[in-house]
Amino acid sequence: MKKILTAIFMLIAIHSSAQNLNKKTQDPTKNKLVMMNQCTRDSLTNFPEFKTMYDSQYPSYNPDSTTISKLKPVAEGLKLTIVLGTWCGDSKLQVPHFLKVLDQTGVQEKDITFICVDGHKKSENGLIDNLNIERVPTFIVTKKGKELGRIIESPKDTLENDFLTIVSGK
C-alpha cells in the first residue's frame, strides 16, 4: 500500500510540474496572453507574439566570428538561465540574438533554462525569488553552481563580447 501511495504522489508531482511548463496566462498588467514560468525553447519560439520577432531577429543577427571562436573552448560546462517576458520588446530582440550566440558557441539546449515572467517581472512557485530580477531579459551565466555574471536587458558592448567577458573572468 505504501508503494502505491508513493507512486501516486510521484505522479501527482510530475503532473503538477508539467502543468507549469510552457504555461500561458492572461496577464492583467499587460492585458495580453503571456508565457509564465519555465518553458522550452520550442514553445517560446513558437509563442505567437514572440515568434514574430524571433523569426526575423534570429537569422538576421551575425555574431562576431572571432569572438565566437574565443567562446567555443570556454563554453563547456556552462549553465544559462534566461529570464524574459514574452511581452517585452527587449526580450523579443535580445533573446533571439543571444540564442544565436549560444548556438554558434556550441552551448547545448539542455544547459539553458528559460523562465518567463509576467508584467510585474514575477513567476510562480518561487522560480526567480532568489535571482534578484529587476529588468528583462536577464541572462545569468553559471558554472559548477556559481554565478559568473549576467547580462541585464541589453549588452554593454555586444552580446558575444559581454558573454566572453563573463566567462573569461575579466
C-alpha positions in Angstrom: 0.0 0.0 0.0 2.8 2.4 0.9 4.5 1.8 -2.5 1.2 2.5 -4.3 0.7 5.8 -2.3 4.3 6.8 -3.1 3.7 6.1 -6.8 0.5 8.2 -6.8 2.2 11.1 -5.1 5.1 11.0 -7.6 2.6 11.0 -10.5 0.8 14.0 -9.0 4.1 15.9 -8.5 5.1 15.1 -12.1 1.7 16.2 -13.4 1.8 19.4 -11.4 5.2 20.4 -12.7 4.2 19.5 -16.3 1.2 21.9 -15.9 3.6 24.7 -15.1 5.9 24.1 -18.1 5.0 26.2 -21.1 2.2 27.9 -19.1 0.2 30.6 -20.9 -1.9 33.0 -18.9 -3.7 36.3 -19.4 -1.6 39.0 -17.8 -3.8 41.8 -16.4 -0.8 44.1 -16.2 -0.1 43.9 -20.0 -3.7 43.0 -20.9 -2.5 40.1 -23.1 -1.6 36.4 -23.2 1.9 35.8 -21.9 4.0 32.7 -21.1 4.8 32.1 -17.5 7.3 30.0 -15.5 9.7 27.6 -17.1 9.4 26.9 -20.8 11.1 25.1 -23.6 12.9 26.8 -26.4 10.5 25.3 -28.9 7.4 26.5 -27.0 8.9 30.0 -26.5 10.0 30.4 -30.2 6.5 29.3 -31.3 4.5 31.5 -29.0 2.8 33.9 -31.5 3.8 37.2 -30.0 7.4 36.1 -29.5 7.7 34.1 -32.8 7.2 37.2 -35.0 10.3 38.9 -33.7 12.3 35.6 -33.3 11.7 34.7 -36.9 13.2 38.0 -38.1 15.8 38.6 -35.4 17.5 35.2 -35.1 18.5 34.8 -38.8 19.5 38.5 -39.2 21.9 38.6 -36.2 25.5 37.9 -37.2 27.7 37.4 -34.1 31.4 38.3 -34.5 33.2 35.1 -35.6 36.4 36.0 -33.9 34.6 36.3 -30.5 32.6 33.1 -31.2 35.9 31.2 -31.8 37.2 32.5 -28.4 34.0 31.4 -26.7 33.9 27.9 -28.1 36.7 26.5 -25.9 35.4 28.1 -22.7 31.7 27.4 -23.1 31.8 23.8 -21.9 30.2 23.2 -18.5 28.3 26.5 -18.5 24.7 26.7 -17.5 22.5 29.6 -18.6 19.3 30.9 -17.1 17.4 33.3 -19.3 14.6 35.3 -17.6 12.4 37.1 -20.1 9.0 38.4 -20.8 7.2 37.3 -23.9 5.6 40.8 -23.8 8.9 42.7 -23.5 10.4 44.4 -26.5 14.0 44.0 -25.2 13.4 40.2 -24.6 12.0 39.9 -28.2 15.1 41.5 -29.6 17.9 40.2 -27.3 16.8 36.6 -26.7 16.9 35.6 -30.4 20.3 37.3 -30.7 21.7 35.6 -27.6 20.3 32.2 -28.7 22.2 32.7 -32.0 25.4 33.3 -30.0 24.8 30.2 -27.8 24.1 28.1 -30.9 27.3 29.2 -32.6 29.3 28.7 -29.4 28.0 25.1 -29.0 26.1 25.6 -25.8 23.6 22.7 -25.6 19.9 23.3 -25.1 19.9 21.1 -22.0 22.2 23.7 -20.4 19.7 26.5 -20.9 16.8 27.3 -18.6 14.1 29.6 -19.9 11.9 31.3 -17.3 9.1 33.6 -18.4 7.7 36.3 -16.2 4.6 38.5 -16.1 4.4 42.2 -16.4 5.4 42.6 -12.8 8.5 40.5 -13.6 7.3 37.7 -11.3 6.9 34.0 -11.9 5.1 31.3 -9.9 6.4 28.7 -7.4 9.4 30.8 -6.3 11.2 30.2 -9.6 13.0 33.5 -9.6 12.7 34.6 -5.9 16.4 34.4 -5.3 17.6 35.7 -8.7 17.1 39.4 -8.0 15.5 40.1 -11.3 14.7 43.8 -11.9 14.7 44.0 -15.7 14.3 41.6 -18.5 15.8 39.9 -20.3 18.4 38.8 -17.8 21.0 36.3 -19.0 22.6 34.5 -16.0 25.8 32.5 -16.6 26.8 29.9 -14.1 29.5 27.2 -13.8 29.6 24.5 -11.2 26.7 26.2 -9.4 28.5 29.5 -9.1 27.2 32.6 -10.9 29.9 34.1 -13.2 27.9 37.1 -14.3 24.9 38.4 -16.1 23.8 40.5 -18.9 20.8 42.6 -18.0 18.3 44.0 -20.5 20.9 44.8 -23.2 24.6 44.3 -23.7 27.2 46.9 -22.8 29.1 46.1 -26.0 27.7 43.1 -27.9 26.1 40.0 -26.5 29.0 37.8 -27.6 31.6 40.2 -26.2 29.8 40.6 -22.9 29.4 36.8 -22.7 33.2 36.4 -23.4 34.0 38.9 -20.7 31.8 37.0 -18.2 33.2 33.5 -19.0 36.8 34.7 -19.1 36.5 36.5 -15.7 37.6 39.9 -17.0 
